[in-house]
Amino acid sequence: MGYDSSDDACVYQVSEDLAVIQTVDFFTPIVDDPYTFGQIAAANALSDVYAMGGTPRLAMNLLCVPDCLPPEILRKILEGGHDKAREAGCPIAGGHTIQDSEPKYGLCVTGFVHPGRILRNIGAQPGDVLILTKALGTGVLTTGIKGDLVSPKHYQAMVDSMTMLNARAGADLAAVEVHACTDVTGFGLLGHALEMAAGSGVTLRLNSHAVPLLPGARELAELGLLPAGAYRNLEHVQPHLQQLETAEQSLTDLCADPQTSGGLLAAVPEPQADALLDKLRRHAPYSAVIGRAEPRGKTALVLE
């Protein structure tokens, strides 16, 4: 699995019963606390493996270090990443550090999956329902933090979401029939849904009012406090999107909000949805049905 599709990672088959998933992700700090930043960056990098039905097995650190950053700050970042990878059962076996003007951190992750159980972001079928396992709004909230517009309670809810591994959600999905799966990150819900719709040859109808949102996110979106990435995402999907009058602009903006360490978006047969949601909500309480797949219409996406 390589460049022929927009999947979350590459996959190399080693034997009849083993394939290797390879992915990498790193970015600049989005919160002030270095330990929390390390946790978020690690959870975000590990997510691609879960989105493809795999289990992370080995990781390598990627760290960019400014001259002015105290060693204790670097230690905290690495500790955060180490603890999150350990939670995932994925040892960090070294890595590479370079000097840079701005701190950056992430992981290169190797995962394992049975070749017959790989989840791809294509394959959604008409009649499938779409399940999202985490609430949206991390981009809007991290933007609001810069203006001191986010309460401690809402900040903690955002951090709890971004540091939560998609491991158990991925395991729940692996136990049922899944036609397509991806994780929602920088392209936002609309961007990743577009990849799924285009690759599957279907139209995805999304209910903006059913999409779970992190506390405080909608209020910030209604103020127009959006990260630049949200505008880029909207511009990208606009030619492929039919936005109905029922979709309020603030909800549309949040559906384009670039996420960090977001949830899994899965297309599953409708008869399995209720039982699957019951399992998911035990550890991913925001899990919700947010739409369905339909035969291909005039546009790849419909937002209502």
Rosetta silent file (secondary structure, phi, psi, omega in degrees, C-alpha in Angstrom):
SEQUENCE: MGYDSSDDACVYQVSEDLAVIQTVDFFTPIVDDPYTFGQIAAANALSDVYAMGGTPRLAMNLLCVPDCLPPEILRKILEGGHDKAREAGCPIAGGHTIQDSEPKYGLCVTGFVHPGRILRNIGAQPGDVLILTKALGTGVLTTGIKGDLVSPKHYQAMVDSMTMLNARAGADLAAVEVHACTDVTGFGLLGHALEMAAGSGVTLRLNSHAVPLLPGARELAELGLLPAGAYRNLEHVQPHLQQLETAEQSLTDLCADPQTSGGLLAAVPEPQADALLDKLRRHAPYSAVIGRAEPRGKTALVLE
SCORE:     score description
SCORE:     0.000 S_00000001
   1 L     0.000  119.725 -174.415    0.000    0.000    0.000 S_00000001
   2 L  -141.940 -121.183 -172.726    1.666    3.187   -1.165 S_00000001
   3 L   -82.311   -5.516 -175.228    1.006    6.224   -3.346 S_00000001
   4 L   -72.629  -12.605  177.120   -1.975    4.786   -5.222 S_00000001
   5 L  -143.056  173.100 -178.309   -4.365    6.014   -2.509 S_00000001
   6 L   -98.644   42.896 -178.402   -4.470    8.641    0.237 S_00000001
   7 L   -68.713  166.320 -173.024   -4.189    6.163    3.086 S_00000001
   8 L   -74.510  -20.384 -178.237   -2.834    7.141    6.494 S_00000001
   9 L  -157.391  169.020  173.763    0.390    5.113    6.219 S_00000001
  10 E   -91.804  154.185  179.770    2.281    2.772    3.934 S_00000001
  11 E  -132.187  132.083  179.523    2.026   -0.990    4.384 S_00000001
  12 E  -122.311  121.861 -179.436    4.618   -3.588    3.375 S_00000001
  13 E   -82.098  124.965 -178.326    3.701   -7.268    3.405 S_00000001
  14 E   -94.943  -40.086 -178.920    6.422   -9.396    4.954 S_00000001
  15 E  -151.176 -175.119 -177.781    4.737  -12.800    4.938 S_00000001
  16 L   -63.662  -28.038 -176.449    1.343  -14.414    4.521 S_00000001
  17 L  -120.628   15.509 -179.228    0.293  -13.410    8.021 S_00000001
  18 E  -145.061  128.389  171.430    2.346  -10.263    8.700 S_00000001
  19 E  -128.985  147.866 -178.589    2.431   -6.767    7.204 S_00000001
  20 E  -104.560  129.659  174.657    4.366   -3.756    8.496 S_00000001
  21 E  -100.074  132.037 -179.500    2.739   -0.327    8.823 S_00000001
  22 E  -127.054  129.431  179.790    5.111    2.641    8.645 S_00000001
  23 E  -149.370  162.882  178.832    4.199    6.229    9.480 S_00000001
  24 E  -150.375  143.538  177.268    5.766    9.452   10.767 S_00000001
  25 E  -159.208  137.405  173.374    4.443   12.702   12.224 S_00000001
  26 E  -155.545  156.762 -177.390    5.887   15.638   14.157 S_00000001
  27 E  -160.202  175.632  179.384    4.933   19.277   14.745 S_00000001
  28 L   -80.113  161.984 -177.925    5.536   22.406   16.800 S_00000001
  29 L   -60.677  139.038  175.634    4.078   22.802   20.321 S_00000001
  30 L  -115.628   -4.732  171.830    0.343   23.491   20.543 S_00000001
  31 L  -134.404  161.126 -175.719    0.261   23.707   24.355 S_00000001
  32 L   -78.294  -33.386 -175.632    2.688   25.344   26.777 S_00000001
  33 L   -73.515  120.852 -174.687    3.352   22.355   29.036 S_00000001
  34 H   -65.616  -36.615  179.624    6.251   20.339   27.531 S_00000001
  35 H   -65.013  -43.948  178.440    5.211   16.993   29.024 S_00000001
  36 H   -64.212  -41.176  176.851    1.660   17.379   27.662 S_00000001
  37 H   -57.794  -44.071  178.612    3.045   18.400   24.282 S_00000001
  38 H   -61.809  -40.548  178.064    5.125   15.222   24.186 S_00000001
  39 H   -62.826  -46.632 -177.903    2.070   13.107   25.000 S_00000001
  40 H   -62.896  -45.631 -178.488   -0.053   14.759   22.305 S_00000001
  41 H   -61.965  -39.650  179.325    2.629   14.458   19.637 S_00000001
  42 H   -68.666  -45.727  179.150    3.129   10.771   20.406 S_00000001
  43 H   -60.076  -39.441  179.373   -0.606    9.978   20.471 S_00000001
  44 H   -63.669  -44.109 -179.072   -1.012   11.783   17.158 S_00000001
  45 H   -68.246  -38.509 -179.722    1.788    9.812   15.482 S_00000001
  46 H   -68.083  -23.880 -172.094    0.556    6.472   16.842 S_00000001
  47 H   -60.779  -36.058 -178.671   -2.963    7.144   15.569 S_00000001
  48 H   -58.856  -35.683  179.841   -2.202    6.301   11.932 S_00000001
  49 H   -66.869  -43.958  178.149   -1.394    2.725   12.897 S_00000001
  50 H   -63.647  -37.608 -178.403   -4.694    2.306   14.736 S_00000001
  51 H   -64.013  -21.505 -179.293   -6.560    3.847   11.792 S_00000001
  52 L  -103.076   13.084  175.041   -5.229    1.065    9.575 S_00000001
  53 L    83.655   11.097 -174.278   -6.221   -1.732   11.924 S_00000001
  54 L  -103.349 -178.556  178.069   -2.719   -2.297   13.267 S_00000001
  55 E  -123.938  124.517  177.800   -0.825   -2.350   16.550 S_00000001
  56 E   -64.832  135.886 -178.011    2.197   -0.050   17.147 S_00000001
  57 E  -123.298  -23.561 -176.316    5.318   -2.093   17.932 S_00000001
  58 E  -158.888  142.258  179.638    8.330    0.235   17.701 S_00000001
  59 E  -139.955  157.708  175.952    8.946    3.976   17.501 S_00000001
  60 E  -128.852  136.872  178.698   11.806    6.424   17.009 S_00000001
  61 E   -72.958  145.223  168.208   11.919    9.979   18.353 S_00000001
  62 E  -125.439  120.152 -173.123   12.176   12.995   16.058 S_00000001
  63 E  -139.411  126.298  173.985   13.223   16.140   17.935 S_00000001
  64 E  -107.973  131.382 -167.730   14.192   19.621   16.766 S_00000001
  65 E  -125.892  120.052  171.039   15.958   21.685   19.428 S_00000001
  66 L   -76.448  153.885  178.924   16.550   25.467   19.632 S_00000001
  67 L   -60.228  -32.696 -171.692   19.718   26.675   21.361 S_00000001
  68 L   -83.745   -5.102 -175.060   17.685   28.601   23.915 S_00000001
  69 L   -83.535  122.336 -179.262   15.594   25.659   25.148 S_00000001
  70 L   -62.568  145.945  179.219   16.710   24.388   28.591 S_00000001
  71 H   -55.795  -32.313 -179.210   17.594   20.669   28.778 S_00000001
  72 H   -65.071  -34.574  177.056   14.875   20.129   31.388 S_00000001
  73 H   -64.998  -44.339  178.325   12.207   21.221   28.877 S_00000001
  74 H   -61.439  -40.180  179.123   13.534   18.732   26.341 S_00000001
  75 H   -61.247  -41.516 -179.460   13.521   16.022   28.970 S_00000001
  76 H   -65.807  -40.940  177.119    9.861   16.707   29.748 S_00000001
  77 H   -59.398  -47.561 -178.697    8.886   16.544   26.062 S_00000001
  78 H   -66.935  -35.623  176.831   10.644   13.214   25.669 S_00000001
  79 H   -63.654  -42.535  178.191    9.141   11.899   28.896 S_00000001
  80 H   -60.288  -45.436  178.045    5.673   12.747   27.661 S_00000001
  81 H   -64.943  -41.083  179.958    6.278   10.913   24.399 S_00000001
  82 H   -62.515  -45.363 -177.410    7.873    7.964   26.191 S_00000001
  83 H   -66.108  -37.839  179.248    4.995    7.562   28.649 S_00000001
  84 H   -70.492  -39.766  177.229    2.361    7.706   25.912 S_00000001
  85 H   -65.892  -37.738  177.374    4.243    5.197   23.757 S_00000001
  86 H   -63.974  -39.512  175.740    4.639    2.929   26.793 S_00000001
  87 H   -58.849  -34.345  179.946    0.880    3.129   27.351 S_00000001
  88 L   -81.517   -3.774 -176.285    0.503    1.924   23.772 S_00000001
  89 L    70.968   30.993 -174.301    2.909   -0.961   24.391 S_00000001
  90 L  -124.861   99.133 -178.974    5.279    0.535   21.828 S_00000001
  91 L   -65.686  143.247  172.924    8.905    0.999   22.977 S_00000001
  92 E   -94.521  118.822 -170.676   10.870    3.997   21.730 S_00000001
  93 E  -107.016   38.515  178.903   14.205    2.638   20.548 S_00000001
  94 E   116.449 -150.878 -179.609   16.153    5.854   20.027 S_00000001
  95 E   154.300 -158.637 -177.359   15.724    8.552   17.428 S_00000001
  96 E  -145.364  140.137 -179.001   17.386   11.621   15.979 S_00000001
  97 E  -124.458  136.726  174.601   17.822   15.210   17.163 S_00000001
  98 E  -131.616  161.647  176.618   18.748   18.269   15.123 S_00000001
  99 E   -84.240  137.030 -179.398   19.203   21.949   15.902 S_00000001
 100 L  -151.922  163.369 -177.791   16.361   24.189   14.740 S_00000001
 101 L   -77.505  -17.167 -178.184   14.958   27.636   15.444 S_00000001
 102 L  -136.723  138.191  179.843   11.670   26.231   16.791 S_00000001
 103 L   -66.328  140.894  175.656   11.025   23.084   18.860 S_00000001
 104 E  -143.799  144.623 -179.526    9.370   20.200   17.047 S_00000001
 105 E  -150.201  146.878  175.428    8.638   16.686   18.245 S_00000001
 106 E  -177.998 -166.841 -176.185    7.028   13.506   17.010 S_00000001
 107 E  -134.300  148.013  162.077    7.567    9.851   16.240 S_00000001
 108 E  -100.331  120.822 -169.366    8.350    7.544   13.386 S_00000001
 109 E  -118.688  135.905  172.699    6.195    4.502   14.166 S_00000001
 110 E  -110.914  128.837  178.082    6.293    0.903   12.978 S_00000001
 111 E  -126.750  164.142  178.274    3.182   -1.207   13.459 S_00000001
 112 E  -116.334  148.105  175.662    2.091   -4.744   12.640 S_00000001
 113 E  -155.400  147.846  172.998   -1.154   -5.937   11.058 S_00000001
 114 L   -71.819  134.480 -177.305   -2.419   -9.126    9.449 S_00000001
 115 H   -55.890  -27.039 -179.877   -2.622   -8.532    5.663 S_00000001
 116 H   -85.253   -3.681 -177.141   -6.236   -9.652    5.686 S_00000001
 117 H  -119.676   17.471  179.107   -7.249   -7.192    8.408 S_00000001
 118 L   -68.816  132.094  173.397   -5.866   -3.935    7.022 S_00000001
 119 L   -97.693  132.759  178.544   -8.296   -1.017    7.244 S_00000001
 120 L  -116.769  165.839  179.442   -8.124    1.502    4.403 S_00000001
 121 L   -88.933   11.866  174.127   -9.712    4.902    3.977 S_00000001
 122 L  -125.181  157.857  179.511  -11.536    3.655    0.881 S_00000001
 123 L   118.335    0.504  177.301  -14.261    1.036    0.528 S_00000001
 124 L   -60.466  140.940 -176.592  -17.297    2.784    2.047 S_00000001
 125 L  -119.597  147.738  176.250  -20.529    1.384    0.606 S_00000001
 126 L   -53.371  133.849 -176.220  -23.983    2.947    0.140 S_00000001
 127 L   100.113  -18.979  175.888  -25.992    2.303    3.288 S_00000001
 128 E   -64.554  148.649  170.088  -22.985    2.444    5.620 S_00000001
 129 E  -102.138  153.928 -178.382  -23.197    4.764    8.588 S_00000001
 130 E  -104.598  124.285  179.633  -20.288    7.008    9.560 S_00000001
 131 E  -114.678  131.074  175.531  -19.034    6.868   13.133 S_00000001
 132 E  -113.678  133.574 -171.063  -16.650    9.445   14.639 S_00000001
 133 L   -99.956   -8.638  176.326  -14.928    8.533   17.912 S_00000001
 134 L  -134.203  155.332  177.391  -13.685   11.935   19.163 S_00000001
 135 L   -76.129  153.658  177.758  -15.148   15.422   19.325 S_00000001
 136 E   -91.080  162.479  172.330  -13.961   18.176   16.990 S_00000001
 137 L   126.670    2.820 -176.611  -12.556   21.560   17.928 S_00000001
 138 H   -64.908  -34.617 -179.916   -8.891   21.215   18.863 S_00000001
 139 H   -67.133  -44.916  178.174   -7.789   23.732   16.219 S_00000001
 140 H   -63.679  -42.653 -177.629  -10.275   26.375   17.305 S_00000001
 141 H   -68.289  -42.185  178.481   -9.474   25.836   20.986 S_00000001
 142 H   -65.756  -29.515  173.612   -5.690   26.000   20.564 S_00000001
 143 H   -69.346  -40.588  178.779   -6.234   29.233   18.645 S_00000001
 144 H   -65.454  -30.493  178.831   -8.414   30.532   21.471 S_00000001
 145 H   -60.082  -37.178 -178.718   -5.722   29.713   24.012 S_00000001
 146 H   -62.674  -27.088  178.228   -3.453   32.275   22.360 S_00000001
 147 L  -101.536   13.259  179.239   -6.028   34.948   23.159 S_00000001
 148 L    56.871   42.809 -176.900   -6.682   33.670   26.679 S_00000001
 149 L  -111.342   10.143 -177.407  -10.258   32.797   25.674 S_00000001
 150 L  -116.601  126.527 -179.528  -10.344   29.189   26.869 S_00000001
 151 L   -71.991  157.330  177.382  -11.360   28.302   30.420 S_00000001
 152 H   -56.009  -37.380 -179.909   -9.282   25.815   32.448 S_00000001
 153 H   -64.753  -44.554  179.908  -12.164   23.312   32.265 S_00000001
 154 H   -70.784  -35.270  176.148  -12.386   23.504   28.472 S_00000001
 155 H   -61.149  -44.319 -178.581   -8.610   23.402   28.170 S_00000001
 156 H   -65.700  -38.446  177.448   -8.486   20.174   30.181 S_00000001
 157 H   -62.360  -39.292  177.479  -11.215   18.590   28.060 S_00000001
 158 H   -64.399  -46.645 -179.831   -9.189   19.429   24.948 S_00000001
 159 H   -62.894  -43.033  179.417   -5.995   17.975   26.435 S_00000001
 160 H   -58.337  -39.204  179.646   -7.803   14.827   27.577 S_00000001
 161 H   -68.243  -46.596 -175.116   -9.046   14.300   24.027 S_00000001
 162 H   -71.515  -27.346  179.878   -5.687   14.885   22.330 S_00000001
 163 H   -88.961   -7.562 -179.902   -3.739   12.678   24.739 S_00000001
 164 L   -78.057  125.075  177.211   -6.201    9.801   24.503 S_00000001
 165 L   -68.422  150.881  173.351   -4.929    6.956   22.343 S_00000001
 166 L   -88.451   17.602 -174.713   -7.159    5.554   19.614 S_00000001
 167 H   -62.524  -51.796 -175.907   -6.063    2.080   20.699 S_00000001
 168 H   -71.973  -34.579  174.276   -9.291    0.873   22.277 S_00000001
 169 H   -63.249  -41.565  177.409  -11.450    2.473   19.598 S_00000001
 170 H   -62.672  -38.579  178.710   -9.308    0.741   16.994 S_00000001
 171 H   -66.191  -39.567  177.688   -9.729   -2.586   18.786 S_00000001
 172 H   -63.098  -41.661  179.854  -13.507   -2.145   18.869 S_00000001
 173 H   -67.519  -35.408 -179.566  -13.548   -1.431   15.137 S_00000001
 174 H   -66.111  -18.840 -177.328  -11.329   -4.429   14.433 S_00000001
 175 L   -87.786   -4.488  179.908  -13.954   -6.668   16.043 S_00000001
 176 L  -126.898  178.353  177.147  -16.686   -5.717   13.527 S_00000001
 177 L   -80.596  119.601  178.933  -17.026   -5.319    9.782 S_00000001
 178 L  -121.542  124.155 -178.219  -15.482   -2.016    8.743 S_00000001
 179 L   -87.299  -27.736  178.244  -15.620   -0.947    5.107 S_00000001
 180 E  -159.402  149.094 -178.892  -13.387    2.135    5.466 S_00000001
 181 E  -154.800  144.113  174.252  -11.500    3.905    8.253 S_00000001
 182 E  -153.405  166.881  171.383   -9.240    6.910    8.717 S_00000001
 183 E  -105.547  148.315 -175.706   -8.219    9.239   11.524 S_00000001
 184 L   -94.521  110.391 -178.286   -9.294   12.872   11.499 S_00000001
 185 L  -130.256 -124.300 -167.456   -6.264   15.141   11.722 S_00000001
 186 L   -63.408  -26.034  179.289   -4.930   18.145    9.812 S_00000001
 187 L   -82.761   -3.035 -179.360   -7.347   18.096    6.882 S_00000001
 188 H    74.706  171.761  179.505  -10.311   18.253    9.250 S_00000001
 189 H   -58.422  -44.094 -177.580  -13.415   16.102    9.121 S_00000001
 190 H   -64.877  -42.520 -178.671  -14.377   17.421    5.689 S_00000001
 191 H   -64.655  -44.215 -179.724  -10.942   16.851    4.180 S_00000001
 192 H   -73.220  -33.164  175.260  -10.610   13.289    5.426 S_00000001
 193 H   -66.089  -36.070  177.763  -14.236   12.523    4.533 S_00000001
 194 H   -62.662  -42.823  177.258  -13.546   13.781    1.003 S_00000001
 195 H   -60.039  -41.406  179.691  -10.653   11.324    0.665 S_00000001
 196 H   -66.287  -45.000 -178.599  -12.938    8.508    1.813 S_00000001
 197 H   -65.249  -46.621 -178.260  -15.784    9.516   -0.502 S_00000001
 198 H   -64.363  -43.515 -179.197  -13.591   10.030   -3.561 S_00000001
 199 H   -70.728  -25.023 -177.753  -11.691    6.791   -3.073 S_00000001
 200 H   -93.428  -14.036 -178.414  -14.868    4.813   -2.415 S_00000001
 201 L    72.330   30.921 -179.572  -16.895    6.245   -5.289 S_00000001
 202 E  -127.554  172.801  168.559  -19.760    7.299   -2.994 S_00000001
 203 E  -104.296  131.655  175.107  -21.282   10.462   -1.581 S_00000001
 204 E  -101.527  121.048  177.849  -20.929   10.980    2.158 S_00000001
 205 E   -99.082  115.769 -176.388  -23.832   12.862    3.722 S_00000001
 206 E  -106.872  134.316  176.540  -22.711   14.461    6.985 S_00000001
 207 L   -96.210  103.006 -175.268  -25.069   15.801    9.646 S_00000001
 208 L   -62.142  -27.128 -178.616  -23.301   18.847   11.068 S_00000001
 209 L   -79.673  -12.780  178.317  -25.690   18.914   14.050 S_00000001
 210 L   -96.482   -9.491 -177.483  -24.744   15.346   14.997 S_00000001
 211 L   -71.321  124.858  178.969  -20.993   15.974   14.982 S_00000001
 212 L   -69.599  141.090 -178.283  -19.633   15.939   18.570 S_00000001
 213 E  -125.709  143.287  174.777  -17.823   19.106   19.635 S_00000001
 214 L   -68.212  148.167  179.916  -15.404   19.783   22.453 S_00000001
 215 L   -55.891  130.317  177.683  -16.722   22.144   25.159 S_00000001
 216 L    90.724  -13.903 -174.982  -16.260   25.762   24.148 S_00000001
 217 H   -68.154  -42.990 -176.974  -15.426   25.043   20.511 S_00000001
 218 H   -65.427  -39.966  179.789  -18.707   26.203   19.018 S_00000001
 219 H   -60.775  -41.202  178.668  -18.670   29.491   20.899 S_00000001
 220 H   -67.789  -39.190  178.759  -15.194   30.281   19.563 S_00000001
 221 H   -64.966  -37.104  178.709  -16.194   29.296   16.029 S_00000001
 222 H   -66.766  -24.805  174.836  -19.228   31.595   16.224 S_00000001
 223 L   -80.952   -5.653 -178.058  -16.807   34.414   17.081 S_00000001
 224 L    79.738   19.229 -177.474  -14.889   33.586   13.894 S_00000001
 225 L   -88.405   79.683 -174.981  -11.820   32.498   15.836 S_00000001
 226 L  -113.056  143.969  172.844  -10.577   29.922   13.329 S_00000001
 227 L   -71.075  156.609 -178.113   -7.046   28.697   12.616 S_00000001
 228 H   -58.741  -32.273 -178.879   -5.679   29.377    9.142 S_00000001
 229 H   -61.738  -29.814  179.268   -5.805   25.659    8.373 S_00000001
 230 H   -64.929  -40.981  178.074   -9.610   25.677    8.574 S_00000001
 231 H   -65.957  -39.678  178.146   -9.824   28.195    5.729 S_00000001
 232 H   -65.162  -40.497  179.288   -7.404   26.147    3.630 S_00000001
 233 H   -64.059  -42.747  178.277   -9.405   22.991    4.282 S_00000001
 234 H   -63.105  -41.989  178.683  -12.660   24.687    3.280 S_00000001
 235 H   -61.370  -38.387 -178.434  -11.104   26.025    0.111 S_00000001
 236 H   -67.835  -42.355 -174.627   -9.865   22.537   -0.762 S_00000001
 237 H   -86.886  -16.230 -171.837  -13.200   20.757   -0.280 S_00000001
 238 H   -51.352  -44.059 -179.119  -15.489   23.514   -1.628 S_00000001
 239 H   -65.488  -15.969 -175.631  -15.638   22.214   -5.244 S_00000001
 240 H  -112.285   10.839 -171.899  -16.707   18.801   -3.921 S_00000001
 241 E  -120.845  130.504  168.102  -19.121   19.983   -1.211 S_00000001
 242 E  -105.185  112.141 -178.793  -22.839   20.713   -1.243 S_00000001
 243 E   -99.638  112.742 -179.105  -23.617   22.763    1.847 S_00000001
 244 L   -79.396  162.569 -177.454  -27.334   22.744    2.658 S_00000001
 245 L   -63.026  -24.408 -178.684  -29.098   25.619    4.412 S_00000001
 246 L   -72.505  -14.396 -179.777  -29.464   23.510    7.560 S_00000001
 247 L   -87.664  103.641  178.584  -25.664   23.536    8.023 S_00000001
 248 L   -65.241  149.531 -173.981  -24.861   26.616   10.085 S_00000001
 249 H   -62.303  -37.776 -179.505  -21.620   28.326    9.134 S_00000001
 250 H   -64.015  -36.297  178.256  -20.019   27.830   12.552 S_00000001
 251 H   -71.835  -37.896  175.270  -20.649   24.069   12.320 S_00000001
 252 H   -60.496  -44.111  179.314  -19.294   23.988    8.767 S_00000001
 253 H   -60.366  -40.690 -179.814  -16.178   25.781    9.995 S_00000001
 254 H   -69.724  -29.934  176.120  -15.728   23.223   12.774 S_00000001
 255 H   -69.803  -19.662  176.182  -16.082   20.374   10.290 S_00000001
 256 L   -98.918   -4.419 -176.396  -13.104   21.932    8.474 S_00000001
 257 L   -61.123  124.002  178.325  -11.170   22.621   11.679 S_00000001
 258 L   -66.929  125.524 -176.379   -7.720   20.964   11.503 S_00000001
 259 L   -98.970  149.224  170.458   -7.506   18.423   14.303 S_00000001
 260 L  -114.031  125.949 -178.153   -4.520   17.249   16.294 S_00000001
 261 L    52.688   51.275 -179.864   -4.699   13.659   17.544 S_00000001
 262 L   -78.915 -174.273 -176.006   -8.322   13.428   16.426 S_00000001
 263 L   -87.395 -176.770  176.964  -10.621   10.442   16.439 S_00000001
 264 E   -93.299  139.908  174.360  -11.280    7.622   14.010 S_00000001
 265 E  -112.934  119.053 -173.475  -13.852    8.005   11.235 S_00000001
 266 E  -129.091  140.441  172.909  -15.278    4.649   10.163 S_00000001
 267 E  -102.002  116.979 -175.965  -17.848    3.493    7.624 S_00000001
 268 E  -130.850  153.621  175.702  -19.660    0.442    8.985 S_00000001
 269 E   -58.420  137.592 -174.664  -22.830   -1.466    8.026 S_00000001
 270 H   -56.552  -37.803 -179.378  -25.818    0.142    9.729 S_00000001
 271 H   -61.387  -19.715 -179.428  -26.963   -3.020   11.581 S_00000001
 272 H   -90.947   -8.655 -167.195  -23.684   -3.003   13.520 S_00000001
 273 H   -64.775  -47.085 -174.467  -23.782    0.653   14.523 S_00000001
 274 H   -62.869  -46.948  179.918  -25.742    0.547   17.787 S_00000001
 275 H   -64.786  -38.325  179.125  -23.767   -2.295   19.348 S_00000001
 276 H   -65.078  -43.105  179.118  -20.495   -0.727   18.214 S_00000001
 277 H   -61.910  -39.039  178.517  -21.427    2.646   19.714 S_00000001
 278 H   -58.276  -41.519  178.372  -22.248    1.001   23.043 S_00000001
 279 H   -69.302  -47.010 -175.529  -18.703   -0.404   23.157 S_00000001
 280 H   -61.517  -39.677 -173.534  -16.996    2.752   21.944 S_00000001
 281 L   -70.799  -10.374  175.718  -18.712    5.054   24.426 S_00000001
 282 L   -67.833  -28.884 -179.112  -17.251    3.147   27.379 S_00000001
 283 L  -130.965  -11.369  176.057  -13.879    4.748   26.676 S_00000001
 284 L  -129.602   77.666 -167.692  -14.606    7.274   23.890 S_00000001
 285 L   -63.646  -19.936  179.866  -17.731    9.009   25.220 S_00000001
 286 L   -83.492   -3.048 -176.689  -18.094   11.445   22.318 S_00000001
 287 L   -53.948  135.961 -175.467  -18.496    8.624   19.773 S_00000001
 288 E  -156.487  154.032  168.417  -21.460    9.292   17.496 S_00000001
 289 E   -80.750  122.753 -174.489  -23.077    8.476   14.174 S_00000001
 290 E  -118.046    3.355  179.965  -22.516   11.600   12.087 S_00000001
 291 E   168.450 -165.325 -179.662  -23.732   10.597    8.640 S_00000001
 292 E  -154.029  163.826  176.435  -24.014    7.891    6.034 S_00000001
 293 E   -96.254  139.071  179.933  -22.735    6.799    2.655 S_00000001
 294 E  -129.323  163.688  172.764  -25.000    7.094   -0.381 S_00000001
 295 E   -55.073  147.323 -173.792  -24.685    6.253   -4.084 S_00000001
 296 L   -58.877  126.213  178.040  -22.486    8.823   -5.778 S_00000001
 297 L  -107.328 -149.680 -178.246  -24.393   12.031   -6.512 S_00000001
 298 L   -69.526  -31.645 -179.933  -23.394   15.386   -7.936 S_00000001
 299 L  -127.907  157.227  179.348  -20.830   16.010   -5.177 S_00000001
 300 L   -72.367  -28.214 -177.489  -18.658   13.748   -3.033 S_00000001
 301 E  -128.358  140.624  170.234  -19.836   15.452    0.168 S_00000001
 302 E  -126.665  126.462  179.470  -23.163   16.788    1.365 S_00000001
 303 E  -114.602  120.521 -177.884  -23.252   18.737    4.626 S_00000001
 304 L  -121.012    0.000    0.000  -26.638   19.256    6.204 S_00000001
